[in-house]
Each structure stands twice: as structure tokens, then as C-alpha cells.
Amino acid sequence: MATLYTHKDQNIAKTWVLMALFFVVVMAIGWAVSYYFDNPGILVFAVMFALVMNVGSYWWSDKLVVAMAGAKPASETEFAKLHNLVENLAITAGLPKPRIYIIADPAPNAFATGRNATHAVVAVTTGLLGMLEHNELEGVIAHELSHIGNRDMLLSTVAVVLVGFVTLVSDFFLRNSLWGGRRDNGDGRANAILAIIAIALIVLAPIVAILLQLAISRKREFLADASGALLTRYPEGLANALRKIGAYQAPMRRANNATAHLYISNPFGPRAAMSGLAKLFMTHPPVEERIKALIGNR
């Protein structure tokens, strides 16, 4: 019989499988560009640029995300119950207490960010505080602390670096291919076939990379749900919170594509469970699937 522990182990394994596929995509596009232009120096520049930009974003991720969300530090006097709840759960999880921020927004939502547990931030909306009961809010905070404990910010940053690399190199190729510069070493038919394969890889790689990034994000949400439920020992709390959050239809006032994957629920508004191609582009798993993973069909 499947348990929360089973879901946790499965999602850890699936996440690393997806990361392995991610590296395969990077290596494939590296080969394609190197072959097409016969110039490995292009890749060196692209890798360095992507690393500097994305690692820099990771290093200051807490400040950047908090500013983009319009979050403000939560007063320990005004939000004493929230501070106590976060501190108690952090102690239980063996984590330092993260800094707590409030977002003035009626949409119920929350996120965690920061490059490590010492520099972590947990932010919640005023709508979330007003809507949830204590055990439901506890489930949401446990979910966010699980993101911190599971080092999800590090994994997300690796994914961002890889997507940035693939997109940058593909864009460079498409621009330069318009001006010529293609390799032509007289290998004839075999060379033409390899050139076609290289072009296909370069054009399709950004799409594949983004899909893999979204898949990793969805797997980490399932993992944080399971880890949070194990932390509180009350999965119904988080399941009930997800029901209420999913029932709220309006988007957040400052919803942003760059930070959407950090929130516990899509900040652009809930989406009904989808299937097929549309589901591949969702930043979050459908609420119904998350609740089922937590408590089954109850």
C-alpha cells in the first residue's frame, strides 16, 4: 500500500531522473552547436554567461523574490501567532527559524525562498491568514519549510542555469545561422544529415528544457506536500488548506511568471485538472492530484 513515505521516495527518484534528462539535453545541444559551427569557444562563452547570471540570481534570491512579491517583514507583535507557529515547526524540522514576510493580498498563497536554510524566507499572504484555520495554516507552513529542508532552492537554481544555457545557445545559433557561418567541411551527404539533426536539436531543445524544468517543479511540490504532512503528522490539515486555496478563483495582484513556481499554488489563479499537452505547461500539479496523494480518496 502506498504511503506518504512511498510518495516522498518516488518523487526524490523522479526528480533526479528528470535532472539527468536535463543534462542530456544540455550535452545534446552542446554537441549540435559545436558541430554546426565547428567552434567550441561559443559554448564556453554561453556557459560562463549563463552561470554568472543565474548563480548571481541564486545568491540574492531571497531579496529579489521578496521585492518582486511586494512582501514586507511580519511584525512579531502584530503576527505573534504566525511567528510562534513557524518557530515551533522549524524546531521540529531541525531548521533555523526563517525570516517571515507578509504579502498584502486577498489571494491565499505562500512561498519559501533563499539559497539555504540560514538565509531562508517564508512569506504568506494576508488572504491565507484570514482564510485558514490553525491546523490548515500549519500544514501550509510545514510545506514551505519542507522546501527549505529539501534544498529545493538549490535544485531550482540548477534547473534555471540549465534552461538559461540552452535558451541562450539556441538563440545565438538562430541569430548567427541567418548570417551564415555554418560548418562546411565537404563531408557530403553524412554532413548534411548531421547538420539537419543539429538544427532540430537546437530548435527543440529550449522547449524540452522548459518542460523538464516545469516537471521538476511539479515533482518538488508533491515532495514538499508529503514532507510537510510527515512533519505535522496531520495530512488532512494541508489537504483542507489546498481545497480552500484551490477554490479561490482570483489571481494575485503581483503574479509573476519568474516566481510562479515558488508559490504553493499558481499565483495566476487555480486551474482545473488538465490532461494532454496543456498539462505539461502547468507550474503546479492539479490540486485534486495533490490532495489524493496526501489522503487518498477520502
Secondary structure, 3 states (H helix, E strand, C coil): CCCHHHHHHHHHHHHHHHHHHHHHHHHHHHHHHHHHHCCCHHHHHHHHHHHHHHHHHHHCHHHHHHHHHCCEECCCCCCHHHHHHHHHHHHHHCCCCCEEEEECCCCCCEEEECCCHHHCEEEEEHHHHHHCCHHHHHHHHHHHHHHHHCCHHHHHHHHHHHHHHHHHHHHHHHHHHCCCCCCCCCCCHHHHHHHHHHHHHHHHHHHHHHHHHHHHHHHHHHHHHHHHHHHHCCHHHHHHHHHHHHHCCCCCCCCCCCCHHHECCCCCCCCCCCCCHHHHCCCCCCHHHHHHHHHCCC
